[in-house]
Amino acid sequence: MNIWLLVAFILYLVMMVGIGAAYSKKNANSEDYFLGGRSLGGFVAALSAQASDMSGWLLMGLPGAIFLSGISGDGWVALGLLIGTALNWIIVASPLRRYTILAGNSVTLPMFFEHRFGDKKKILMTISSIIIAFFFVVYTASAFAAGGKLFSSVFGIDYLTALTIGAVVILAYTFMGGFKAVCTTDFIQGTLMIVALLAVPIAAFAIMNSNGIDFARALTDNGVEDVAAYTGLFTGTTATSIISGLAWGLGYFGMPHILVRFMAVKDEKEMAKSKVVAISWVTLSLVFACVIGVVGRAFMNYDDIMAAGTERIFIEMIKRIFVEDIHASLIAGIFLCGILAAIMSTADSQLLVSASAIAEDIYKGVIKKDADDKKVLTLSRVAIVVIAVVAYVIAIDPNSSVMTLVSDAWAGLGAAFGPLVLMSLFWKRTNLSGAIAGLVSGALTVIVWDYLPLAAGHTMGSATGLYSLALGFPISLVAIIIVSLATAAPDKEITDTFDRVHKKA
């Protein structure tokens, strides 16, 4: 085991847990724990939102997919995510922040839906919380699986031990620190991620160039039959693959762990700063994640990577460049912590949002409305542990695909919440019945499409190749519109709040 890699990881993990401990005494109430008192600055909000968004998928799932199939496969996913990120910050961020303040000072997405539609029976809150808990368990499992693969590859330990180490550290600082700790660590992690993404492929290309290795020839030697097709965006694509890839962008409108960052920004001036930083960060990160896959195919030995697992391409590139070629193991450790950062920054956010759904929305919102903040905070921390344990069990299989787990969870959350968030913000006629119809239809479409073997033992998703979000999002949207128009219009109090939100724009 390389001692400098171990030193880098230990220092990084101690720092993350230390941040959680530092913030543990600053959570006076549930708004502090779940939303940080709406006091996020622009840079922290931007990097926190994007770091919590991208997860281990950015540094493991996407480069691995590109390594295997080229740009024309999951390059469309990257493009969809870039468009979705930009639209989310430009269209949704500011109105959502204003609306959640005017709508009962809502600190969670389910709470916003309740106040937005005057849901006195808590139907929306209950359904929303169940959807969040269900899909975020799967999402958190993807992060734990990525962490297990990282520790296993770097330190040569068995997958189960590696999985346990990663899960315990993520759990520790989320449990103690709450939203502010999560956002602070996400800011550090987002910075580390982008540095690693930029440095590694540039270093690999420079090493190849200094050794006189022709890039196109190296791709051919590693099994790429048509270099132009492998590096092109349109070669070999179908309408289904393009639609499925671009549909990933729709998911942003319904991601609670990203939307909650919009709600927490302290003012409109900081929001404007956040938009520029976030869109710039995600553009660089997605482009270079794809570059890593392509450069890795030329730089590394194809058979070795296939034996290790394609989702470990970035890990193996870092070890090859900085441990074997440059002999700078400490730098290798720092960049490998960038992968750990991607994993941790998403898992912590998912645990926190899931806990808020259970403690703040279901327990205090539905079961015991007079519960004090101390009880809510205690239950929140219990919920974090329980959710982490369930996600850990799902991730125990060493063959768990990070890409597949993320894909399923992203579709479920995006189809259930995305259309309703947009209609809540921009269509005054949306009512409670339409909102319920949208939530249920979107979530059920994804569950049926991705989880039920209805096509000769296969799911409809695997049989058709069509991403469930591309189907679930429009079904949910149409359900909201049709049911809202077929039922009574919202009360005047609700439409007046809508008008006040848009007058402030």
Secondary structure as UniProt FT lines:
FT   HELIX           3..23
FT   HELIX           24..26
FT   HELIX           30..35
FT   HELIX           36..38
FT   HELIX           42..56
FT   HELIX           57..61
FT   HELIX           62..69
FT   HELIX           71..87
FT   HELIX           88..92
FT   HELIX           93..102
FT   TURN            103..105
FT   HELIX           109..117
FT   TURN            120..121
FT   HELIX           123..155
FT   HELIX           159..210
FT   TURN            211..212
FT   HELIX           215..221
FT   TURN            222..223
FT   HELIX           227..231
FT   TURN            235..236
FT   HELIX           239..247
FT   HELIX           248..254
FT   HELIX           256..264
FT   HELIX           268..299
FT   HELIX           302..308
FT   HELIX           310..312
FT   HELIX           313..318
FT   HELIX           319..325
FT   HELIX           329..356
FT   HELIX           357..367
FT   TURN            369..370
FT   HELIX           373..395
FT   TURN            398..399
FT   HELIX           402..426
FT   TURN            428..429
FT   HELIX           432..451
FT   TURN            456..457
FT   HELIX           460..464
FT   HELIX           468..486
FT   HELIX           492..503
//
